[in-house]
Amino acid sequence: MLRGLHSERCRLPAENEDVKNVVSATLGVILLLRDGASMLTGSASKSPAEVYAGRLAAHEAEVASCEAASARLSLVRGAVILLGVAVGLVAALTEAVSAAWLVIPVVLFIPLVVRHERIVRRQLAAQRAAAFFLAGLDRLTGRWPGHGPTGQTHAPERHPYAADLDLFGDGSLFQLLCTARTMAGEQTLARWLLAPASAAQVRDRQAAVRELMPRLHLRLDLALAGEDLRVGVHPGRLVAWGEALPRPRPSWWTPAAVGMSLATTLALVGWGLEWGPRALPGLVLLVHATFHWLQRRWVGSVVGGVEAPARELRVMAALLARIEREPVEAPLLRALREALVGKEGTASAVIARLERLVDRLDLHLNMLFVPVDLLLFWSYHHAAAIERWRSRWGASLATWLDATGAFEALASFASHGFEHPDDVLAELEEGGESAFEARGLAHPMLTEEQAVRNDLMLSGGSRVLVVSGSNMSGKSTLLRAAGLAAVMAQAGVPVRANRFRLSPLEVGASVRIVDSLLSGRSRFFAEITHLREIVDLLDGGQRLLFLLDEVLGGTNSHDRRIGAEALVRHLARHGAVGLVTTHDLALAQLGEALPGVVGNVHFQDEIVHGEMHFDYRLRPGTVEHSNALALMRSVGLPLDLPE
């Protein structure tokens, strides 16, 4: 009811603008308090999984109800059709029944069709809503990999951490987070994950995420708005169309078109009433046809140019309309709404004007409408109106797309926060030394049941930690968890931790190194090249979080230790913090070479009845054994060890 009142508020006359603002603000506060209270009470009584499961069951029941109603209506429609056929046959073969009786089945059939269409629309909406909540459950239960956009098209070819931390692709962070339905939303989400924002920007995003987290109704509405938004809206193409130079045309064309329409109409009327010279209508029609021929290419260029943008804007308009009417308080959300709401109307209303122009322009494709089109220069006048729209509003398309993309990215972050109420927003600290302090840190792409939380501190006398441990003990997972926490924190996403404190840090990771036969790059050369890119991040004076997995693993143990020590020494001297993993116990001696800078932590394992067991708990100190031989035996690999 309150949502409806807020929508009705927009219909007040323009002279009551002050009243509109007061009503909007009041309703916005009421809705915000209501949503917050619902979130607080709901989180205490129901988990996100229970909320999703309940909504899913309700919408599946609605689908079943619609299917049953549709089946019943189909039977009734069939009966009415049979009745009409029977009446028609009796009327045709006998004189007992008049053909006028066919009106009865027709009158009965029309409302049945209308009713059936409404039920089909309800069923489709319920199916899409059910899919929305099912996707949420999939994310909570770990069934989400392989479903939803991968973001692979947004992945840069070379990046300090995107490939190493699995930002894009199946089973990636992007796929976990993204609920955006437009390409603009996907692009914004990818951009925010690929580069850390300033502390002020992060705090603005965090405030927006806090406000949006309880608004499940909003996220559902965004998921149901329009059709095929993700595949339909291409920001680059829309912006290029909007900002293209005006198509030139003589200034006298419009008044000439109006004059020709009047002259031709009068000439045809005069010919019908036999007024004036007989040759005059033919002469006027010849001039009329010549003008049509002169402007046909210009009209064709406008029609051809607007076809794809109009289709894309049409599917985006529903999403814009829903965003525009949502009451918001956070400064960033208010700024985004202001970008969509101007003095001359909302973005969705402005787009609706273009939709109407294009719809009327499309009438010229109807053969029955051709005479009207030819007489009134219908195509030309609407093409001219479309060009005026583009000249007035085309430059605003980029702003509207940016605002829509940012809103969708924030909604994606809020959805993740709602689904993981124990995750926290990072505490950002500017100034002082580099800091990375996490309590209860876990990998965000693991379910709560799978995740093992660890404390991780990179500051003071242990700005660098050497993580030792046997194979499969959790070293690489810890690196990715730390890197993803830093990336998510500086994008504004809730982090999988009980508490997370961070100073602004660039992230550089060397976790997944791939050699290339085609480019002649060995694994070692590929690794040192990537390390060079990570070290280069320090050149801009930025603080760095480095994550090095099995560093310099492509060379011998002697060179590895010397090279790793020199590299870590350089990074630490420039204020960087980070993790270095290894199963080479020689590298664990870096702590002795760099006291007060490097510390040692490890994961351990144990063999129980011939099987490896890992607890994935991070412990201080250096691991004292390796499980390589045990793992070889566990898979049945024959080992001929010396006596």
N, C-alpha and C positions, 0 to 999 in steps of 0.2 A: 504493500500500500504506500509506504513512504517513497519507494522508488518511483511509483506512478505519480505521486505528488511532485517529486522533483522534476519529472519529465514535463508535467503540466505547467510548472513554473516558467518553462521556456516559451510558453505560448502567450504570456502576458503582453499587453501592448508595449511598444517601445517607450512611450512616455512614462511608463511605470518602472523604469530601469532601476531606480533606487529600491523599490519594493521587491523587484526580482532579485537584486543582490542580497537583501536582507533574508528573503525566503530561502535562497540558495544556501547562504551561509548557515542559517539555522538548521535546515534539513541536513546539510553536510555534517554538522557537529553531531546531530542526533544519530545519523547513520554510522558515523565513525564510532561513537560510544556503543551503539548497539552491536556493531561488528566486533569491537574489542571485547565487550562482555561475552559475546557468543564464543569468541576464541578462548577466553580464559575459562569459562565454565565447560566448554566442549573439550578442551585439552585435559581437564581434570577427570572427565567422565568417559571420554572416548578417544582412542588413539586414531591417528590419521587413517590407518588401515581399516579400522571399524567404521569410520565415517564413509570412506570410499566404498566399502563392501555394502553398507546400508543403502547408499545412493544407487549403487550398481543394481542391487536387487529391485529397488523401486522402479528404475527405468526399464529393466528387463521385464518386470510385470506389466509396465505400460506398453511395451512392444507386443507382449503376448495378448494383451487386451485389444490392441489395435488390430492385430492379425485376426483375432476372432471376430471382431466387428466388421472387418473388411470381408471376411468370408461370408458372413451373414448377408451383408449388403450385396455381394456378388450374386448370391442365390436369389435375392429379391429382384435385382436388376434383370437377371435371367428370366425370372417369372414374368416381369413386366414386358420384356421383349417378346416372349412367347404369346402373351396376351395381345400385344400389338399385331403380331403375325396372324394370330387366329382371327382377330377383328378384321384385318385386311383381307384375308381369304374369304371370310363369310361375306364381307361387303362386295367383293369382286365376283363371287360365284352365285350369290343370291341377292334378292331384293329385301330380305328380312331385316338387314342392318344397314344403316347409312354409313358412308365413309367418314362422316363427321365424327363418328364414335372413336376414330383414331386419335382424336384430341386427348382423350382420357389417358391412354398409356404414355403419350408424349408428355403430358403435364405431370404424370407420376414419375417418369424417367429422369427429367431434368433435375429435380431436387435430390434424387438418389445419386446422380453423378457428382453434384456439388458436395454432398455429404461425404461421398467416398473420397474425393480429392482432399477434403479436410482431414479425414482419418489417415490417409497416406502421408500427408505432411506431418501429422502428429507422430506417426510411426517412425518416419525418417529422423525427426528431431530426437525422439527417445533413443533410437539406435545410435545416433552420434553422441548423445549424452552418456549412454552406457559405455561406448568406446572410450570416452574421456576418462571415466572413473576406472575402467579396466586398465588403461594405460598407467594411471596412478598406482594401482595395485601392483602392476608389473614392475614399476620402479621400486616399490617397497619390498618386493619379494625377490628381486634379482633377476626377473625374467625380461628386463628391458633391452639387453643387448640385441641388436639386429632389428629393432623396431624404432621408427622415427628417423628424422634427418640425421645424417652422420656429420654434416658440415665439411665433408672432404673437399668440396669445391672452394672452401674458404681457407684451406690449409696452405700456408706459404711453402715455397720450395725449400727454403733454408730459414731456420728460425732457432733461437737459442734453446728452446725447450718444447716446442709444440709436438714434435714427433716423439721425443724422449718421454714425455709425460702422458702420452695418449690423449691429446686434446681433441683430435678428430678421428673419424672412422667408426666402424662397428665396435660397440663396447667402450666408447670414448666418453670423456667428461661432457663434451658438447651434446652427444646423444642423450646422456642422462639428464642434462639441464634443460634442453631446448623444448619449449612448448609453443614457440612462435609459429604463426600461421602464414606469415609473409616472408618473402625473401629479404625485405628490409630488416625485419626482426632477427633473422638468422645472421645477417651481415653485422648488425650491431652487437649481437651476442658474441660472435667470433672475434670482432675487433676488441671488445672489452677483455676477452680472455687472452688475447695475444700481446697486450701491452698494459703495464700497471698504470692505474690512474693516480692522480695526485691525492694527497690525504684529504683535501677539501672535497674533491669529487667523490671519493669513496664514502665520506660521511654523508653527503647528499644522497647517494644511492642507498646507503644503509637505512636512512630515515624513510625513504620511499619503500624499501623492501619491508620494513617493520609495518608500515601502514597497509601494504597490500597483502601481507601474509594471511590474515584472517578472511580475506574476501574471496572465498571459494565461489560464491555466486558470480563474481566478476570474471574469474578465470573460466568458468563454465560458459558464460555468455560469449566470451571471446572465442572459445573453441567452437561454438555453434553459429557464430556470425558469418553469413555469406557461405559461399561454396568454393572449394578448390583454391583457397587463397594462396597456399604455399606454392603451387605450381603456376599460378596465374600472374602474380605481380612481380615484375622485373624492374627494380629501381633505376638501373642505368638507362633502360629503354624509355621509361616514363620521363625521366629528367631530360634526356636528349630531345624528346619530342617537345617538352614544355619550353625548353630554352633555345630551340632552333630559331633561326632568323625568320621573320614574317615572310610569307610567300607574296611576292610583289604582284600587284594588280592595279590597273588604271583607276584613279580616283573617281572617274566619271561613270564607272560600271554600275554602281548601285542606283544612282538616280536614273541612269539610262534603262536599267532593268525595270524599275517602277514605271517609267514613262512608256516603255514598250508594252508592258502588260496592259496598261490603260488603253493605249492606242489600239492594240490588237483586239481587246474586248469590244471597244466602240466600233471598230471596223467590222467585226463579226455580227454585232447587233445591227449595224447599218445594212450589211449585206442581207441579213434575214428579213429586214423590213423594207428592203429595196430602196434605201436612201443613198444618195450620193453616187459618184461614178462607179461603174461596175469593176473597173480595174483597180480601184483603191484597196479593197481587201487583199487582193493578190500581192500588191506592192508592199503593204504592211506586213503580210505573212513572210514575204521574202526577207525584209529587214529583220523581222523577228528571228527567223531561222539563222540568218547570218550572225546575229548576236549570240544565239545558242552555240553556234560553231566556234565563235571566238573565245567563249569562257569555259568550254567543255574541259580543256586540259587543266585549267586552274582548279575547277571544281573537282576533277578526278584526283589531283594531287592532294587536296585537302581531305577528301573522302578516304583515299588510300592511307594517308598518314594518321588519321584519327581512329581508324578501325581497331587496331591492337591496343593503343592506350585507353580508349573508351571501355573496351572489354575488361581491361585490368583494373581501371578505376572503379568500374561498376562492382566488381567483387570486393574491392577494398572499402567501399563506402559504408557497408554495414559495420565493419570493424571500427572505422573512424567514428561513426555515430555512437557506438557503444562506449568508446573511450571518452567522447565529448561530454556525455551526460553523467559520467561517474564523478561524484563529489570527492575532492581530494584536499589534503591539507599540507602534505610535505612540500617544501619549496620546489624540489625538482619536478614533482608531479604537477604542481601548479604551473610551472614554466612550460611543461610539455602540453598541458591543456590550453594554455594561452597561445601556443603556436598553432593550435587547431581551431581556435575561436577568435575571430577578428570582428572589427566594427561592421563589416559588410556581411557577416554571417559565418556559420561554421564551415569547416572544410567539407564535411559530408553534404551540407546543403549546397555549397558551391559546385561540388562534383555532380550533385543531382541535376543542376541546371544543364551541365554538359550532357548528361545522360538523356535528358528530354530533347535537347537539340539533335543528338545523334539518332534517337528513336524517330523523331519526325523526319529527319533526313532520309532514313531508311525506307520511308514510304515510297520514294521514287523507284524502288525496286519492284513495287507492285504494278503489274501491267494495267490494272484498272485505274491506277492513279496517274498514269503517264500523261493523259491530256491536261490534268491540273498542273502537273509538274512543268509541262511545256508552256502552258499559258501564263502561269504566275512566276516562272523562274524559281520554283520552290527549292530546287537543289542549290542554286546559286545563293539565294538569301540565307539558307541555313549554313552553307559552307562559310559564308562571310561572318555569320554569327559565331560559328565555332572558332574561326581565326581571331575574332575579337576576344572570345573567352580565353584563348591561349595567350594572346598578347597581355591580357589583364592578369591571369592567374598562373600561367605556365611556370614562371619563376618561383612560385610558391610550392610547386610539387616537391622539390628537394627538401624544403622545410617540413612539409607534411609527412614525407616518408621518413625523415630523420626522427621526428617526434613519435611516429607510430612504431618505428623500430626500437627506439629507446624504451617506450612503454612496454612493448612485448618482451624485451630483454629483462626489464625489471619484474614483470609478471612471472617470467621463468625463474628468476632468482627467488621470488616470493613463494612460488610453488614448491621449490626445493626446501625452503625454510619451513613451510607448513608441514611437509611430509617428514621432516626431521626436526622436531621441536627441541631436541636436546643439542642440536648444533648451535654454534654461537657466531655472532658477528665480531670481527677482529677489533682489537684495541690498537689503534695506530698511534705511534709515538714518533714525533719529529724531533730532530736534533739528537745530540749525544752519539754514542756508539751504535753500531749495527746490532739489532736485537731480533732474536727469533726464539720465542718461548711458548711452548704448547703443552697444555695439560690434557691428558686423555686424547692424544692425537690418533686418528685412524684414517684409513684410505676411504675416500668418499664413494668409491664405486663398489664397495663391499656392503652387504646388508648388515644391519645391527647384530644379527646372530653370528655372522662370519667375522666381523671386525674384532681385532684385538687392539685395545688402546694402550698407548705408551706415552710417557712424558719425554719431551725432547727440548733441551735448552742449549742454545748456541750463543753464548755471551761470556764475558769475563775471561777466566783462564781457560775456557774450552770453546773458543770461537770456531774451532774445527774439531769434528769428531771422526775418528777412524772406526768404522763399523766392521768388525770381523765376525766370522761365523761360517758354518759349513753351507754347502749347497742347499737351496730350497728353505733356508731357515728364516727368510723374511727381510734380507738386506735391501734388495731392489724395491720391494714393496714399501719399506720405510722411506727410501729416497723419493719415490713417487708421491707418497702421502705428504711428505714435507713440501715438495715442490708444488703439488696441487693446492695445498693449504695456502701457500704464499700467493699463488695465482688467483685463487678464489677470493682470498681476503682483499687483495688489491683491485679486484673487479667489483666487490660489493656483495659477494655471495656468502651466506652462512657457511662456516667452516666446520668440518667433522672433528670437533674437539670440545672439551669441557670449558677450556679457556684458551684464548690465543692472543698473544701480544706480539706486535711486529713493528719494526721501523720500515720505512719505505725501502724496498729492495728490488733491484733487477734480479731476474732468475736466469741462471745458466745451467743446463743439465747435459750430461754426457752419460746416457743410460742405454740407449739403443744405437749401436754403431753398426753400419752395414757397409761391407766392401762392395766394389763395383768392377766387374771384369771389363765391361764396355768402356769405362772411363779410365781403366788401368789404375784404380785406387785400391791398395791393400787395406785391410782392416786397421792396421796401425797408422797408415797415412790418413785414412778417413778420421780416425780418432784425434790425432794431433791437430788436424785441420779444424775440427770442431772445437777442440780446446782453445785454439787460437781465437776463434770467434767469441768464446766465452770470456777470455781474458780481455779482449777488445772492449767489452762492456764497461770495463773500469776506466777507459779513456775519457768518457764523458763526465767523470767525477761522481758517478752514481755508486751507491753501495750495492754489493753483490751477494746473493745467495747461490753458491755453487754446489752441484750435486754430481759427484763423479763415481760411477759404478765400475768396479774392477779397473781402476785407472791404469792406463798404459799396459793393458793385458796382452798386447800384441808383441811385446818384446821380452827379453830375458829378465830373470829376477834381479840381477845386479843393476842393469840400466833402469829397470822399473823403479827400484827403491830410490836411486839417485835422482831420477827425473821427477818422481812424485814429490820427493822432499823439496826440490827446488821450486816446483810449481806451487805447492802449498805455501811455502815460505813467501813467494811473491804475492800470492793472493791475500794472505793474512797481513802482510806488511801494508797493503792498500786498503785494509779495513773490511775485507770480505769475511763472511761466515759460511760454513758449509759442512757437508758430509762427504767422506770418502769411504767407499766400501771395498773390502778385499777378503779373499780367503787365503791370501798369501801372508803368513804370519810375520814375514820379514817387514812388511809395510806397517805392521802394528807398532814397530819401534820408532815411528815418526814422533810419537809423544816424547821419547827420550831426546830426540834431536831438536825438538821445538818445544821445550817446557814452557808452561804458561800460555801456550797457544793451542796445542793439540791435546785432546783427551782420547781415551779409548772406551768403547762400549762394544757389546757383542750379543749375539743370539746363540743359544745353545740347543742341542737336541739330545735325544737318548734313544737307544735301541731296546725295544721291549719285544721279546719273543721273535726276534729276527726282523722286526718292522721298525721303521723310523718314525719317531714322534717329535713334533715340534710344538712348542707352546707360544712362539712368536713374542716372547717377553724380552724387552731390551734390558740388559744388565750392564753394570759398570765393569771395566776391565777388558782383557783380551781373551778370546776363545782359546781353549787349550787343546782341541783335537779337531780332526776333520772326518767327515762321513763319506768321503768319495768312494773308498773301497767298499763300504757297507752298501752304498747305493748301487754300485756295479753288481754286487752279489744279489741284491734284491730283485734285479731285473733278469737274473740268470746269465749274466755275462761271465764266461769262464775266465778265471784268473790263474795263471801258472806262476805263482810267487816263488822266489828262491827259498831254499830251506834255511 
